[in-house]
Amino acid sequence: MSAQQPSIPQGTRDFGPAVVARRNYIFGVIRRVFEKFGYAPLETPTLENLSVLTGKYGEEGDQLLFKVLNSGNFLKKQKGDKIKEQVTPEDLLAGPRAVLPKVAEKGLRYDLTVPFARYVVMNRNTLVFPFKRYQIQPVWRADRPQRGRYREFYQCDADVVGTNSLLCEAEIVLMMSEVLTTLGLTDHTIKINHRGVLGAFYKALGGEGTEVDLFTAIDKLDKIGREGVEKELLERGFSAAATERLFDLLSVGGDFEEKLERLLAAFATAGVEPDNADGYRGLQDLQQVLTYLRGFGFEKWKNLEFDVTLARGLSYYTGCIFEIKINNVNMGSVSGGGRYDNLTGAFGLPGVSGVGFSFGVDRLYDCLEELQLFPEAVATTTRCLLANFDAESEVAVLPVLRRLREAGIASELYPEPGKLGRQFKYADGKDIPYVLIQGPEERAAGRFKLKTLATGQEQTVTLEEALAELAN
């Protein structure tokens, strides 16, 4: 029998040491910013009950949930079997909708926000509100794999619940800006909109179709263009006149404040009544976020855009919504989020408002790699290699290795005595910048040779001088 060729599931990846080091660099930047703004770490299980996940992401999102089969034989009831119901032949004939509830009660988490809401409800009596948390964990979506889109990927979430203050939205803009600037992704656009504004758009169309259909179609504008959105809206019951009115509203131009003013005027022209609280509240909320940002001394106005076409497909957003695009890379959004007033209500805790956002670290990685923005030393794990001449020198340099590590210098001893050329090749292959050498002559003199591999330069040093150089 021939050996089986190993493989991994489509849409997943292995990460070698250099890639993991670069990913940890991104995680580190994000974690430091989150903690600077007062967010505490949290982790939730990989598996959630499907009852927790379904109905929170819209119809399309529910289709992308990875379901996990229950254990046991679904067709045969056995002693001690914990399966609630058996699958019958009639269920098999009826199709997946009849079979699924009997064979799968759990699923892989689709995002980190819904599990966070579930956690808040389950721990509401012990949490201090407002509760600010960040979470860096993998999520899974049964999506079609493509560049920048994977079935398993990490999200880096920051959410705060228990407050309606728009100060939180302003700080989200600040956190987004600081993370991107620190990573070197300076050519970016932070887009912001408000679900209330989109709701006013819907009412201006005369109530045709449904709000969800409208939001879902608008969210695809950058992917399928105006013609594709118009076609989808017509198929979902909107008239040609209504879609024409919609694009009149979506075409409002100007900077952030100009768009706010022009949209107020456009609402009046389009017949949005002044008592349409959600629509006008949306514009007022965005104005307040703008006021807070000015108070913080925010300066990167060219990176902030009030984008009236931004809809965000997830159905639980109720207020401000966010998205980030890196402009000089052909990539989808690298971050998104928004305000959700009703998410914890689905779990029996109504009236708890929250707002948050998430970075997709895999897309950030691809952007940094394409733009060559990773610092050179990020992938270096070992800073110094100690050469191994023979059995005697191997034992003699062990105290040296200990001193290096005690000084916080990542170091290793080549595990076998051998030719220096092979050891230099090993160090070069691992991007180890320095090799510390102590042959019989150096040991007799109480000295070392410190070789810098990038330049080939060697210098004779004492151990203390070597420690100072390596720590520099």
Secondary structure, DSSP 4 states (H G I P E B T S, - for coil): -PPPPP---TT-----HHHHHHHHHHHHHHHHHHHHTTPEE----SEEEHHHHTTSSHHHHHHTPPEEEPSS-SSS--TT---SSPPPHHHHHH-HHHHHHHHEEEEE-S-SHHHHHHHHHHTTTTPPSSEEEEEEEEEE--PPPBTTB-SEEEEEEEEEES---THHHHHHHHHHHHHHHHHT--SEEEEEEEHHHHHHHHHHTTS-S-HHHHHHHHTTHHHHHHHHHHHHHHHTT--HHHHHHHHHHHT--SSHHHHHHHHHHHHHHHT--TT-HHHHHHHHHHHHHHHHHHHHT---GGGEEE-TT---S-TT--SEEEEEEETTSS---SEEEEEESSTGGGGT-TT--EEEEEEEHHHHHHHHHHTT-S-GGGG----EEE---SHHHHHHTHHHHHHHHHTT--EEE-SS---HHHHHHHHHHTT--EEEE--HHHHHHT-EEEEETTTTEEEEE-HHHHHHHHH-
